[in-house]
Amino acid sequence: MIRRNPTLIAMTDMDVQEIRRLVEQKKKETEAAATLAANMSNTKGKGKDTSHLPYVAAEDSKRKRDGMSRDERLGLR
């Protein structure tokens, strides 16, 4: 396979600043999400409203399984 030289894209200072701003914004969002996740794990079981979080079926089924006894999981009760 023959490789060609990469195409250069001309960028102005404004383009660079916009990219830096977007990267910084994304970094703040991920930090905020990590902080929120840490807060949620600390307040687990205190009756917080989780209706604004997305529904994750795997986590929900795991919670239900953890709450069941062995006999209930096997269908004996």
TASULJO-V652126 format. One record per residue. N is the residue number from 1. RES is the residue in one small letter. SS is DSSP state (H for helix, E for strand, - for the rest). PSI is psi as a letter, one per 30 degrees, with the letter a starting at -180 (* if undefined). D_CENTER is the distance of its C-alpha to the mean C-alpha in Angstrom with 1 decimal. Layout:
# TASULJO-V652126
{{N;RES;SS;PSI;D_CENTER} {N;RES;SS;PSI;D_CENTER}}
This chain:
# TASULJO-V652126
{{1;m;-;k;39.1} {2;i;-;k;40.0} {3;r;-;k;37.5} {4;r;-;l;37.9} {5;n;-;k;37.2} {6;p;-;k;33.9} {7;t;-;k;34.3} {8;l;-;k;34.1} {9;i;-;k;32.4} {10;a;-;k;34.0} {11;m;-;k;31.8} {12;t;-;l;33.1} {13;d;H;e;32.2} {14;m;H;e;30.5} {15;d;H;e;28.2} {16;v;H;e;27.3} {17;q;H;e;26.7} {18;e;H;e;24.5} {19;i;H;e;22.3} {20;r;H;e;22.2} {21;r;H;e;21.3} {22;l;H;e;18.4} {23;v;H;e;17.1} {24;e;H;e;17.6} {25;q;H;e;15.8} {26;k;H;e;12.7} {27;k;H;e;13.0} {28;k;H;e;13.5} {29;e;H;e;10.4} {30;t;H;e;8.3} {31;e;H;e;10.8} {32;a;H;e;10.7} {33;a;H;e;7.1} {34;a;H;e;8.2} {35;t;H;e;11.4} {36;l;H;e;10.3} {37;a;H;e;8.7} {38;a;H;e;12.0} {39;n;H;e;14.0} {40;m;H;e;12.8} {41;s;H;e;13.8} {42;n;H;e;17.0} {43;t;-;g;17.9} {44;k;-;k;17.3} {45;g;-;g;20.5} {46;k;-;g;21.8} {47;g;-;g;21.6} {48;k;-;l;18.8} {49;d;-;j;18.1} {50;t;-;g;14.7} {51;s;-;f;15.8} {52;h;-;f;13.5} {53;l;-;l;10.4} {54;p;-;l;9.9} {55;y;-;k;12.2} {56;v;-;j;11.4} {57;a;H;e;14.8} {58;a;H;e;14.6} {59;e;H;e;13.5} {60;d;H;e;16.2} {61;s;H;e;18.8} {62;k;H;e;18.3} {63;r;H;e;18.8} {64;k;H;e;21.9} {65;r;H;e;23.2} {66;d;H;e;22.9} {67;g;H;f;24.9} {68;m;-;l;27.6} {69;s;-;l;30.6} {70;r;H;e;31.8} {71;d;H;e;34.4} {72;e;H;e;32.1} {73;r;H;e;29.7} {74;l;H;f;32.9} {75;g;-;g;34.2} {76;l;-;f;37.3} {77;r;-;*;36.8}}
